[in-house]
Amino acid sequence: MNDLDLNTLLGAEDDEGSSRRRTRASNKRGGRRRRRRRNRGGFMAPLLAFVVLAGILGGGGYYGYLWLSDALVPDDYTGQGTGEVVIEIKQGQSASEVAAELEKQGVVASAKAFTNAIANANRSASLQPGEYKLRKQMSAAGAAAMLVPDNRLLAKVTLKEGLRLSQTFAELAKKTGKPVREFTAAAKDTEALDLPSYAKGRLEGYTFPATYEFQPKTTPTEMLAAMVKRFNQTADQMDLEGGAKELGHTPHEIMVIASIVQAEAGRQQDMGKIARVIYNRLDREPPMKLQMDSTTMYALGKFRTKATFAETKTKHDYNTYYVDGLPPGAITSPGDHAIEAALNPEKGDWLWFVATDPKSNVTKFATTETQFQQLLAEYRANGG
């Protein structure tokens, strides 16, 4: 091979090597570009995922905040509201149950607002049964402030000592709005009223005089039963049955005597003496008729203090001018002072008494017929 051929061959080899080197360099540059593209793709994917996640978390956080805000600060009205709503809290109801009813009736915006308000006031366990008058759309705190015992809807009835049962019914009807006939009907169900057995089914005299408070839904039977319960409590405190036994009478007879004392006495300090007059007449041999005008007026359905001569001749079991001994039942509702007087009469021999001065209610007592006539003369002189 000559020099020309050798040089040609070497040149071709150099060209081929250069070509390979250029190819390798080109491949390296292409690889670097592909790697750079791949690197850019690898960076962008996490970045995009982060952006998407941040958006999700941001939106979720916003709505989460709204949910949390609603849970911590529930819907509530402002102000004292308008209109009128009667809400009943039943025996044993929890604060949450009351809250649900308030929300249902449109009193508060949410039950949660009310339970928060009542808890803040430390009254969750002190809600009292009864009916309350509230308003629509009032603040939870305002509703909580109105649900106190003093704001319960109650009919307040004061029954004075000495009322007859018919007068008691009339007063109850007037103060509660329930008709008299409902009380009259309720009085017949003596078992429901829990009358003591010695009352012999007679309610007269056993509706104890006091001040009562009744809720709007209280029935006439429940009202009368409350009065009988109050009597039973007083009877237990005074040991009515034991005291009656010591006096040789039944508890019912003591109540009849107490009712007459209540009707006849113008002053408390005279009650013990009037009771003694009754016992002295009953204990005489033969017994004296009681001749109490109050019993005759009861028999006639009248309310005067003095019976006429004609009225004293009325044939009636309650007319003690006509019958011997006590009438069959009480004629009024005696108070505790009259019952006490019947159980503990003052000592004395009196057989008569006269309210000599009707204006002052002063009562004087006599042991003889002559003294009695003198008291009657004094009574007439004073306009009696």
Disulfide bonds with the S-S distance in Angstrom:
none
